[in-house]
Amino acid sequence: MADAYGILIPVVRKPKRRTFYVDLEGKIAFIDDEVDAGKAGDDVAARLKHLGVAVRS
């Protein structure tokens, strides 16, 4: 999958850390290429809100 999305680091063939937000039609709505694992949960919640994803309770 990382190869298909073009996020492999060339020589070492390891994926870069990225978060892909895919809409209901299967299209990529946003790519976060500055992922900070320590605050990723908050970042994902904020991005989903920005993209207009409804909050479920």
VMD Tcl script that builds the backbone (N, CA, C; Angstrom):
set m [mol new atoms 171]
animate dup $m
set s [atomselect $m all]
$s set {name element resname resid chain x y z} {
  {N N MET 1 A 0.822 -1.173 0.000}
  {CA C MET 1 A 0.000 0.000 0.000}
  {C C MET 1 A 0.875 1.249 0.000}
  {N N ALA 2 A 1.923 1.234 0.795}
  {CA C ALA 2 A 2.814 2.393 0.843}
  {C C ALA 2 A 3.421 2.676 -0.520}
  {N N ASP 3 A 3.749 1.634 -1.246}
  {CA C ASP 3 A 4.301 1.803 -2.592}
  {C C ASP 3 A 3.246 2.405 -3.523}
  {N N ALA 4 A 2.015 1.950 -3.412}
  {CA C ALA 4 A 0.934 2.457 -4.258}
  {C C ALA 4 A 0.674 3.945 -4.003}
  {N N TYR 5 A 0.824 4.378 -2.756}
  {CA C TYR 5 A 0.608 5.785 -2.412}
  {C C TYR 5 A 1.871 6.625 -2.600}
  {N N GLY 6 A 2.978 5.997 -2.966}
  {CA C GLY 6 A 4.206 6.725 -3.242}
  {C C GLY 6 A 4.872 7.335 -2.027}
  {N N ILE 7 A 4.819 6.640 -0.903}
  {CA C ILE 7 A 5.389 7.210 0.321}
  {C C ILE 7 A 6.588 6.420 0.857}
  {N N LEU 8 A 7.158 5.567 0.021}
  {CA C LEU 8 A 8.330 4.824 0.468}
  {C C LEU 8 A 9.586 5.677 0.328}
  {N N ILE 9 A 10.428 5.647 1.344}
  {CA C ILE 9 A 11.724 6.314 1.281}
  {C C ILE 9 A 12.588 5.463 0.360}
  {N N PRO 10 A 13.158 6.046 -0.691}
  {CA C PRO 10 A 13.831 5.267 -1.732}
  {C C PRO 10 A 14.778 4.164 -1.271}
  {N N VAL 11 A 15.930 4.432 -0.813}
  {CA C VAL 11 A 16.950 3.402 -0.574}
  {C C VAL 11 A 16.538 2.384 0.482}
  {N N VAL 12 A 15.971 2.824 1.586}
  {CA C VAL 12 A 15.644 1.908 2.674}
  {C C VAL 12 A 14.281 1.252 2.516}
  {N N ARG 13 A 13.460 1.759 1.591}
  {CA C ARG 13 A 12.131 1.205 1.287}
  {C C ARG 13 A 11.240 1.110 2.522}
  {N N LYS 14 A 11.324 2.102 3.388}
  {CA C LYS 14 A 10.423 2.204 4.540}
  {C C LYS 14 A 9.435 3.321 4.256}
  {N N PRO 15 A 8.198 3.181 4.726}
  {CA C PRO 15 A 7.220 4.245 4.472}
  {C C PRO 15 A 7.433 5.461 5.376}
  {N N LYS 16 A 7.186 6.631 4.802}
  {CA C LYS 16 A 7.159 7.860 5.587}
  {C C LYS 16 A 5.847 7.870 6.356}
  {N N ARG 17 A 5.824 8.526 7.503}
  {CA C ARG 17 A 4.594 8.603 8.292}
  {C C ARG 17 A 3.661 9.608 7.636}
  {N N ARG 18 A 2.465 9.156 7.254}
  {CA C ARG 18 A 1.452 9.992 6.620}
  {C C ARG 18 A 0.078 9.566 7.123}
  {N N THR 19 A -0.868 10.493 7.117}
  {CA C THR 19 A -2.257 10.157 7.399}
  {C C THR 19 A -3.068 10.577 6.184}
  {N N PHE 20 A -3.793 9.626 5.612}
  {CA C PHE 20 A -4.650 9.888 4.463}
  {C C PHE 20 A -6.099 9.924 4.936}
  {N N TYR 21 A -6.810 10.976 4.579}
  {CA C TYR 21 A -8.225 11.118 4.904}
  {C C TYR 21 A -8.994 10.838 3.615}
  {N N VAL 22 A -9.786 9.774 3.640}
  {CA C VAL 22 A -10.508 9.327 2.451}
  {C C VAL 22 A -11.992 9.589 2.652}
  {N N ASP 23 A -12.623 10.246 1.656}
  {CA C ASP 23 A -14.044 10.578 1.799}
  {C C ASP 23 A -14.931 9.371 1.467}
  {N N LEU 24 A -16.218 9.565 1.576}
  {CA C LEU 24 A -17.169 8.460 1.369}
  {C C LEU 24 A -17.172 7.934 -0.052}
  {N N GLU 25 A -16.701 8.737 -1.004}
  {CA C GLU 25 A -16.620 8.292 -2.396}
  {C C GLU 25 A -15.293 7.595 -2.696}
  {N N GLY 26 A -14.433 7.504 -1.688}
  {CA C GLY 26 A -13.149 6.828 -1.858}
  {C C GLY 26 A -12.047 7.735 -2.392}
  {N N LYS 27 A -12.292 9.042 -2.413}
  {CA C LYS 27 A -11.289 9.992 -2.890}
  {C C LYS 27 A -10.511 10.544 -1.697}
  {N N ILE 28 A -9.240 10.811 -1.916}
  {CA C ILE 28 A -8.415 11.372 -0.856}
  {C C ILE 28 A -8.822 12.825 -0.653}
  {N N ALA 29 A -9.278 13.137 0.563}
  {CA C ALA 29 A -9.731 14.485 0.891}
  {C C ALA 29 A -8.580 15.344 1.423}
  {N N PHE 30 A -7.596 14.712 2.054}
  {CA C PHE 30 A -6.470 15.448 2.615}
  {C C PHE 30 A -5.358 14.459 2.938}
  {N N ILE 31 A -4.126 14.905 2.787}
  {CA C ILE 31 A -2.962 14.114 3.192}
  {C C ILE 31 A -2.181 14.936 4.206}
  {N N ASP 32 A -1.998 14.387 5.386}
  {CA C ASP 32 A -1.187 15.039 6.412}
  {C C ASP 32 A 0.206 14.434 6.326}
  {N N ASP 33 A 1.164 15.240 5.866}
  {CA C ASP 33 A 2.522 14.720 5.727}
  {C C ASP 33 A 3.454 15.222 6.819}
  {N N GLU 34 A 2.863 15.798 7.868}
  {CA C GLU 34 A 3.653 16.235 9.020}
  {C C GLU 34 A 3.071 15.625 10.291}
  {N N VAL 35 A 2.991 14.312 10.317}
  {CA C VAL 35 A 2.379 13.597 11.432}
  {C C VAL 35 A 3.320 13.580 12.633}
  {N N ASP 36 A 2.790 13.974 13.773}
  {CA C ASP 36 A 3.503 13.908 15.048}
  {C C ASP 36 A 2.791 12.838 15.871}
  {N N ALA 37 A 3.408 11.685 16.021}
  {CA C ALA 37 A 2.758 10.551 16.686}
  {C C ALA 37 A 2.259 10.910 18.084}
  {N N GLY 38 A 2.911 11.837 18.755}
  {CA C GLY 38 A 2.529 12.218 20.109}
  {C C GLY 38 A 1.211 12.970 20.191}
  {N N LYS 39 A 0.811 13.614 19.097}
  {CA C LYS 39 A -0.442 14.359 19.122}
  {C C LYS 39 A -1.346 14.022 17.938}
  {N N ALA 40 A -1.099 12.880 17.326}
  {CA C ALA 40 A -1.846 12.480 16.131}
  {C C ALA 40 A -3.344 12.359 16.383}
  {N N GLY 41 A -3.741 11.855 17.534}
  {CA C GLY 41 A -5.167 11.704 17.834}
  {C C GLY 41 A -5.890 13.036 17.807}
  {N N ASP 42 A -5.313 14.038 18.446}
  {CA C ASP 42 A -5.903 15.379 18.449}
  {C C ASP 42 A -5.904 15.977 17.046}
  {N N ASP 43 A -4.814 15.757 16.305}
  {CA C ASP 43 A -4.724 16.274 14.940}
  {C C ASP 43 A -5.780 15.653 14.034}
  {N N VAL 44 A -5.991 14.352 14.168}
  {CA C VAL 44 A -7.007 13.663 13.357}
  {C C VAL 44 A -8.396 14.206 13.693}
  {N N ALA 45 A -8.691 14.358 14.971}
  {CA C ALA 45 A -10.000 14.881 15.373}
  {C C ALA 45 A -10.223 16.287 14.811}
  {N N ALA 46 A -9.202 17.130 14.877}
  {CA C ALA 46 A -9.316 18.496 14.358}
  {C C ALA 46 A -9.502 18.498 12.845}
  {N N ARG 47 A -8.763 17.647 12.146}
  {CA C ARG 47 A -8.867 17.599 10.681}
  {C C ARG 47 A -10.240 17.087 10.267}
  {N N LEU 48 A -10.755 16.074 10.949}
  {CA C LEU 48 A -12.082 15.557 10.616}
  {C C LEU 48 A -13.146 16.631 10.824}
  {N N LYS 49 A -13.000 17.406 11.886}
  {CA C LYS 49 A -13.929 18.505 12.127}
  {C C LYS 49 A -13.832 19.519 10.993}
  {N N HIS 50 A -12.606 19.857 10.596}
  {CA C HIS 50 A -12.376 20.809 9.511}
  {C C HIS 50 A -12.984 20.300 8.194}
  {N N LEU 51 A -12.937 18.994 7.977}
  {CA C LEU 51 A -13.492 18.399 6.760}
  {C C LEU 51 A -15.008 18.228 6.828}
  {N N GLY 52 A -15.587 18.544 7.981}
  {CA C GLY 52 A -17.050 18.493 8.120}
  {C C GLY 52 A -17.612 17.133 8.442}
  {N N VAL 53 A -16.778 16.258 8.989}
  {CA C VAL 53 A -17.258 14.928 9.376}
  {C C VAL 53 A -18.075 15.057 10.643}
  {N N ALA 54 A -19.264 14.489 10.627}
  {CA C ALA 54 A -20.182 14.583 11.763}
  {C C ALA 54 A -19.611 13.858 12.987}
  {N N VAL 55 A -19.822 14.443 14.135}
  {CA C VAL 55 A -19.388 13.841 15.403}
  {C C VAL 55 A -20.458 12.849 15.847}
  {N N ARG 56 A -20.015 11.667 16.225}
  {CA C ARG 56 A -20.948 10.649 16.742}
  {C C ARG 56 A -20.825 10.609 18.245}
  {N N SER 57 A -21.968 10.490 18.907}
  {CA C SER 57 A -21.907 10.411 20.373}
  {C C SER 57 A -22.259 9.043 20.875}
}
mol reanalyze $m
mol bondsrecalc $m
mol representation Tube
mol addrep $m
